[in-house]
Amino acid sequence: MTDKVKRRLTTVLCADVHGYSRLMEADEAGTLSELRRHRTAMTRLVERHDGRIVNTWGDAVIAEFASVVEAVQCAIEIQQEIPARSRTHPSHTGCGFASASIWET
């Protein structure tokens, strides 16, 4: 008897903070506070695009999407919203998700 293999296509978005170590060295409390605000915004954007946060650690986030189109649109919105949020917040430390990679698996 042959076991049936289940397959599922998914799209993975990975993002991390540009210059995180430098920011932590300069202002650990401010950087962590800003990182929490950014993660809240990212979670909202990921959910809006029918994705889910798979894992976070340090300055990194991994999210999964069923649709490549939704993953790309989410990444674009993250790149637009996070810098705008940083510039308007009084405790801006320069923390921003500067890179996002998308893989379809």
For each residue, the residues with C-beta under 8 A, 3 or more apart:
1:
2:
3:
4:
5:
6:
7:
8:
9: 66 104 105
10: 64 65 66 104 105
11: 64 65 66 67 68 70 71 102 103 104 105
12: 54 62 63 64 65 71 102 103 104 105
13: 46 51 61 62 63 64 65 71 74 75 100 101 102
14: 60 61 62 100 101 102 103
15: 42 60 61 63 75 78 97 99 100 101
16: 20 58 59 60 61 97 98 99
17: 20 23 35 38 59 95 96 97 98
18: 96 97 98 99
19: 22 23 94 98
20: 16 17 23 24 31 58 59 95
21: 24 25
22: 19 25 26
23: 17 19 20 26 27 31 93 94 95
24: 20 21 27 28 31 32
25: 21 22 28
26: 22 23 31 93
27: 23 24 30 31 93
28: 24 25 31 32
29: 32 33
30: 27 33 34 91 93
31: 20 23 24 26 27 28 34 35 93 95
32: 24 28 29 35 36
33: 29 30 36 37 91
34: 30 31 37 38 86 89 91 92 93 95
35: 17 31 32 38 39 59 95
36: 32 33 39 40
37: 33 34 40 41 85 89
38: 17 34 35 41 42 82 85 86 95 96 97
39: 35 36 42 43 56 61
40: 36 37 43 44
41: 37 38 44 45 78 81 82 85
42: 15 38 39 45 46 53 61 63 78 82 97
43: 39 40 46 47 53
44: 40 41 47 48
45: 41 42 48 49 74 77 78 81
46: 13 42 43 49 51 52 53 63 65 74
47: 43 44 50 51 52
48: 44 45 74
49: 45 46 65 67 70 71 73 74 77
50: 47 65 66 67 70
51: 13 46 47 63 64 65 66 70 71 74
52: 46 47 63 64
53: 42 43 46 56 61 62 63
54: 12 62 63 64
55: 61 62
56: 39 53 60 61 62
57: 60
58: 16 20
59: 16 17 20 35
60: 14 15 16 56 57
61: 13 14 15 16 39 42 53 55 56 97
62: 12 13 14 53 54 55 56
63: 12 13 15 42 46 51 52 53 54 71 74
64: 10 11 12 13 51 52 54
65: 10 11 12 13 46 49 50 51 68 70 71 74
66: 9 10 11 50 51 70
67: 11 49 50 70 71
68: 11 65 71 72 102 104
69: 72 73
70: 11 49 50 51 65 66 67 73 74
71: 11 12 13 49 51 63 65 67 68 74 75 102
72: 68 69 75 76 102
73: 49 69 70 76 77
74: 13 45 46 48 49 51 63 65 70 71 77 78
75: 13 15 71 72 78 79 100 102
76: 72 73 79 80
77: 45 49 73 74 80 81
78: 15 41 42 45 74 75 81 82 97 100
79: 75 76 82 83 97 100
80: 76 77 83 84
81: 41 45 77 78 84 85
82: 38 41 42 78 79 85 86 96 97
83: 79 80 86 87 96
84: 80 81 87 88
85: 37 38 41 81 82 88 89
86: 34 38 82 83 89 92 93 94 95 96
87: 83 84 92
88: 84 85 92
89: 34 37 85 86 92
90:
91: 30 33 34
92: 34 86 87 88 89 95
93: 23 26 27 30 31 34 86
94: 19 23 86
95: 17 20 23 31 34 35 38 86 92
96: 17 18 38 82 83 86
97: 15 16 17 18 38 42 61 78 79 82 100
98: 16 17 18 19
99: 15 16 18
100: 13 14 15 75 78 79 97
101: 13 14 15
102: 11 12 13 14 68 71 72 75
103: 11 12 14
104: 9 10 11 12 68
105: 9 10 11 12
